[in-house]
């Protein structure tokens, strides 16, 4: 019988599979789209927040579950 993964498990697995630069790029794109900040500022912030997995998880959950995505 196939194990059914919860959404949070899927997100954790996805984020764990990313390389450093993939994580930075995802963080950057989510920051630009959701917080309406310039790309260079979002990239700098992504590099500072790289280790903050909760913040990245929140931004990704928000993007995936928003009824009115900004981007």
C-alpha positions in Angstrom: 0.0 0.0 0.0 1.4 3.4 -1.0 2.1 5.8 1.8 0.2 9.0 1.5 2.4 12.0 2.2 0.9 15.1 3.9 1.5 18.4 2.2 4.0 19.6 4.8 6.0 16.4 4.2 6.0 17.1 0.5 7.3 20.6 1.0 10.0 19.5 3.4 11.1 16.8 1.0 11.2 19.4 -1.9 13.1 22.0 0.1 15.6 19.4 1.4 16.3 18.3 -2.2 17.4 21.8 -3.3 21.0 22.9 -3.7 22.3 26.1 -2.1 21.7 28.1 -5.3 18.3 26.6 -6.0 17.3 27.6 -2.5 18.6 31.1 -2.9 16.8 31.5 -6.2 13.5 30.2 -4.8 13.8 32.5 -1.8 14.6 35.4 -4.2 11.6 34.8 -6.5 9.2 34.3 -3.6 10.4 37.5 -2.0 10.1 39.5 -5.2 6.6 38.2 -5.9 5.2 38.3 -2.4 6.9 41.3 -0.9 7.2 43.6 -3.9 10.9 44.3 -3.4 13.6 44.8 -6.1 15.4 41.7 -7.3 18.8 42.8 -5.9 17.4 43.4 -2.5 15.5 40.1 -2.5 18.6 38.2 -3.5 20.7 39.8 -0.8 17.9 39.0 1.7 17.7 35.4 0.5 21.5 35.0 1.1 21.1 36.3 4.6 18.0 34.2 5.3 19.4 31.0 3.7 19.4 29.1 7.0 15.9 30.2 8.0 14.0 27.2 6.7 10.9 28.3 8.5 10.8 31.5 6.6 11.3 29.8 3.3 8.7 27.2 4.1 6.2 30.0 5.1 6.8 31.9 1.8 6.3 28.7 -0.2 3.2 27.7 1.6 1.8 31.2 1.1 2.5 31.0 -2.6 1.0 27.6 -3.0 -2.1 28.2 -1.0 -3.0 31.8 -1.7 -6.3 32.2 -3.4 -5.0 35.3 -5.1 -1.2 34.8 -5.8 0.7 38.0 -6.6 3.0 36.4 -9.1 
